[in-house]
Amino acid sequence: MSEFYEQPASHPVGTPGVGGGVQISTSFDIPGTRITRYCGSCFGVVVRSMGFAKGIGASFKALAGGEVTQYTRLLEDSRRHAMDRMVQNAQVLGANAVIGMRFDSSEIGQSLTEIVAYGTAVVVEPVT
């Protein structure tokens, strides 16, 4: 079973007048559609820093144990932002869907985190 996500029509990166946003799937198909064109790779990159004050608070929380909510929120927001940028890139390529979507992350130095959302931009149409 594929994991499937469709952006709501009111989402800011949705294309006006096309009937909604870009469909995103972690598998290589979208149920109920067929791929009519492959547009190429698409991606969205975000590099974030916690910031000095929040970083100190997170460090104390890490020492005490448990979830570090400051980092969790930062990473959730960064993933959403990377997905938004990936969708914008897919739309520039002429796609209305992204298949094989994945996330990757890495540390840059001691205080920066890079989040990448990537996949294959495609044009799909409903199966009739």
PLY file of the C-alpha trace (Angstrom):
ply
format ascii 1.0
element vertex 128
property float x
property float y
property float z
element edge 127
property int vertex1
property int vertex2
end_header
0.00 0.00 0.00
1.42 3.37 -0.91
1.62 6.31 1.44
-0.20 9.13 -0.30
-0.54 12.85 0.37
-2.45 15.45 -1.58
-2.02 19.10 -0.79
-5.28 20.91 -0.10
-6.46 23.32 -2.79
-6.07 26.24 -0.37
-2.35 25.48 0.14
-0.23 28.49 -0.95
1.83 26.49 -3.45
-1.23 24.97 -5.15
-1.77 26.01 -8.75
-4.86 28.23 -9.03
-7.48 27.08 -11.51
-6.12 23.55 -11.91
-8.38 22.00 -9.29
-6.03 21.51 -6.37
-2.48 20.96 -5.33
0.25 18.54 -6.26
-0.26 14.90 -5.32
2.66 13.30 -3.46
3.34 9.59 -2.99
6.21 7.74 -1.33
5.62 4.83 -3.70
6.09 4.94 -7.46
2.42 5.24 -8.34
-0.67 7.12 -7.21
-3.78 4.95 -6.85
-6.50 5.79 -9.35
-4.16 7.56 -11.77
-1.78 6.73 -14.58
1.46 8.52 -15.34
1.39 10.26 -18.72
4.74 12.06 -18.55
7.92 12.01 -16.47
9.22 15.54 -15.89
12.44 14.68 -14.01
13.82 14.93 -10.50
12.51 17.59 -8.17
13.74 18.65 -4.76
13.42 21.20 -1.98
16.26 22.11 0.37
16.10 23.89 3.72
19.04 24.68 6.01
18.06 25.69 9.52
19.72 26.72 12.74
18.18 26.37 16.18
19.43 29.77 17.31
21.51 30.51 20.36
18.79 30.97 23.00
16.67 27.99 21.93
19.81 25.89 21.55
20.76 26.44 25.17
17.27 25.47 26.35
17.35 22.36 24.16
20.77 21.40 25.56
19.46 21.51 29.13
16.42 19.44 28.10
18.70 16.88 26.42
20.73 16.55 29.64
17.56 15.85 31.61
16.39 13.22 29.11
13.16 12.88 27.15
11.97 14.46 23.95
13.59 17.77 22.99
10.49 19.55 21.73
12.46 22.53 20.39
14.28 20.24 17.93
11.13 18.28 17.10
9.26 21.46 16.14
12.24 22.74 14.15
12.52 19.50 12.17
8.76 19.24 11.53
8.66 22.81 10.24
11.78 22.22 8.14
10.29 19.10 6.55
7.11 20.97 5.63
9.17 23.83 4.19
11.33 21.40 2.17
8.16 19.72 0.82
6.72 23.10 -0.18
9.91 23.90 -2.09
9.88 20.45 -3.74
6.28 21.03 -4.87
7.20 24.45 -6.29
10.09 22.83 -8.17
7.76 20.11 -9.52
5.30 22.75 -10.73
8.08 24.63 -12.51
8.83 21.35 -14.32
5.15 21.14 -15.37
4.19 18.29 -13.02
0.98 17.76 -11.09
2.35 14.94 -8.90
5.53 13.69 -7.23
6.25 9.98 -6.85
8.99 8.20 -4.90
9.13 11.10 -2.44
11.82 10.84 0.25
13.48 12.96 2.93
17.16 13.17 3.72
18.93 15.18 6.39
22.45 15.97 7.46
24.34 18.20 9.84
26.39 21.10 8.53
28.94 22.13 11.11
27.78 22.05 14.71
24.64 24.17 14.54
23.04 23.75 11.10
20.71 21.03 9.83
19.96 20.44 6.15
16.64 18.84 5.20
16.03 17.71 1.61
12.71 16.51 0.19
13.06 14.89 -3.23
11.23 12.71 -5.72
10.25 12.30 -9.35
7.99 14.95 -10.86
5.29 13.45 -13.09
2.05 14.33 -14.83
-0.82 12.03 -13.88
-4.40 11.73 -15.03
-7.30 9.81 -13.52
-7.88 6.27 -14.73
-11.29 5.96 -16.32
0 1
1 2
2 3
3 4
4 5
5 6
6 7
7 8
8 9
9 10
10 11
11 12
12 13
13 14
14 15
15 16
16 17
17 18
18 19
19 20
20 21
21 22
22 23
23 24
24 25
25 26
26 27
27 28
28 29
29 30
30 31
31 32
32 33
33 34
34 35
35 36
36 37
37 38
38 39
39 40
40 41
41 42
42 43
43 44
44 45
45 46
46 47
47 48
48 49
49 50
50 51
51 52
52 53
53 54
54 55
55 56
56 57
57 58
58 59
59 60
60 61
61 62
62 63
63 64
64 65
65 66
66 67
67 68
68 69
69 70
70 71
71 72
72 73
73 74
74 75
75 76
76 77
77 78
78 79
79 80
80 81
81 82
82 83
83 84
84 85
85 86
86 87
87 88
88 89
89 90
90 91
91 92
92 93
93 94
94 95
95 96
96 97
97 98
98 99
99 100
100 101
101 102
102 103
103 104
104 105
105 106
106 107
107 108
108 109
109 110
110 111
111 112
112 113
113 114
114 115
115 116
116 117
117 118
118 119
119 120
120 121
121 122
122 123
123 124
124 125
125 126
126 127
